Structures are given as structure tokens and as C-alpha cells.
Amino acid sequence: MWSPRPLLLALAAALVVPLMASGPAPAAPPVPTLVGIRAAEHEGFDRVVFEFDGRLPRVRAGYVDELIGDASGLPVRIAGRAVLRLRFSPADAHDADGPTVTGRRAFALPNVMTAVRAGDFEAVTTYGLGLARRSRFEVSTLRSPARVVVDVRAAFPTEQRKVWFFHEERFVENRAPFFVPRLRPVRVHAPATGVMDRLFAGVLPRERANGLRLLRSRATTFGDLSIESGIARVRLVGGCASGGSTVTIAGSIMPSLRQFASVDWVKVYDPAGHTASPTGSSDSIPACLNP
């Protein structure tokens, strides 16, 4: 008795052979790699440019209350009164040799004070921009090379104020002073807060090359800043420890706040709100900053 099965098997084989002969599926395009971050001041706004090797990634931008690490889910330290988060995908910030860009960079611009990486995970790269003030922003793209351009409005008055940073080379060589001032733009209406924000934003790349460092003593930021009756008070947030050293973050905070005519004494508090001499006409540091 005749059966159609041999004919059906032959037809199936004929259909399979051309598919196998067509070759492997096309390879996915390479993931764009972040290769540069730069920023500059323009009339009325600050511009931050993220440059990529390869095609342009998609970008999502928006303000967040807190910068969170993509992989860890933990808060990421960032200075400023507002945080603008930028998420690029697909995009990497590393190659086979390691990171392709810095994970943390300070700027001496009126509004944008720092760019901090919060993620480089599964082809998603996230950065936060720490700002002096929450402002309108615009995001655009350019090609050849691929760039994402972020313009943040900065149409408010600023003044140049000094911020003291730790000079590591001077300390190692025992050449005082160990803390030296650098100028930063701060908002006219909140200069003391601006100085403290700029302190925690850290040193510029050229300053780091010259030996300057942000000595945090494990603090991540500051709070409860006040100036009254000639006394500036500020509380460290996140941590407090001298590590046995004779130099601490107090060496940056005290001269940075004492530059204001309304400040005669500076009292630094630990995260729990304690300091050695909370009253009286004297400077004061908490026990955690003692050697």
C-alpha cells in the first residue's frame, strides 16, 4: 500500500537545506562606548557634552531626589542642591582595558558643579549632574562624533569665593600650609552653602594633577549649616573619622567658612550632632576628627 510519508520527509528536507545554507544571523551592532565628558560655560547656561565611540545611544534625562547606583541600589555621593540624572542605553563606560572615562569629575561652572557615574551595568550607563540650583535643561544630539549635549540654564548671579582643599604633596613633605584655596563660583544669595557644596564636589582635574585632594574624613555631605552671632555651625553627614591623621576635613571647612565677614568661629558637628565645644567663642570639632 502506498504511503505519503517518504514524500513528506523529502519535502521537509528540501525546505531545511536552504535555511541552513543561508549562514548565521547578522551580528548585533557594537554597544556605543562613552569616551569623553567635557563642560563649558555659555551665556546663560552651562553645557555638558558626553562623547561616544560608535552610534548614538538613547538618552533619558530627569531630576531625581537621590542618585542611586544601578547595580547596587545604594545612594551614590554627589554634591549640589539638585541632581539631574542621565541614563544612556545601550552604552558602556568601559572597554577590555577598564573604564574609558572618569567616574567623578568636578567643574567650576555657575550651575553644573560635578558629574558622577552611578552605573555602568548591562549596557546601561548612568550619570548624575550635581547642580547649584534646579533649572530648566535641554538635551540634544550631534554626530561625527556621536555626542549627547546637555544644556542647563544658569541665568543667576554668582560670585567667586575661595574653597580650601588638602594639598597632599605639601603634607607628605611637611611644607605648611597643608590646605590651600581655590576659587569657585557660588550663588550670591547662598554663598556659604555654595562654598560647602563646592568643597564636597571636589577638585578639578588640573588641581588633582597638582596634588590637591578632597579630604572627606568619611563624610559624604553636610547639613544644618547656619551662621548666627559670629558662629558658623555645620554638621557632617554620612560618616566621620580622622583615620588617626592630624589633618581632616575640618582643615577645609574652617577657612572656607571663616572667609565670610559674618563668621568669627566655626563649629563642626559629627553626624549625631555632637562637637567638643558647642557654646562659646571658639572653634570646635567633634571627637571623631581627633587623631
Secondary structure as UniProt FT lines:
FT   HELIX           5..21
FT   STRAND          33..42
FT   TURN            43..44
FT   STRAND          45..53
FT   STRAND          58..64
FT   TURN            70..72
FT   STRAND          82..89
FT   STRAND          94..95
FT   TURN            96..97
FT   STRAND          98..99
FT   STRAND          104..106
FT   STRAND          112..121
FT   TURN            122..123
FT   STRAND          124..131
FT   STRAND          137..142
FT   TURN            143..145
FT   STRAND          146..153
FT   STRAND          158..167
FT   HELIX           168..172
FT   TURN            173..174
FT   STRAND          179..187
FT   TURN            188..189
FT   HELIX           191..201
FT   HELIX           205..209
FT   TURN            210..211
FT   STRAND          212..213
FT   TURN            217..218
FT   STRAND          221..228
FT   TURN            229..230
FT   STRAND          231..237
FT   TURN            243..244
FT   HELIX           250..258
FT   TURN            261..262
FT   STRAND          265..269
FT   TURN            271..272
FT   HELIX           287..289
//
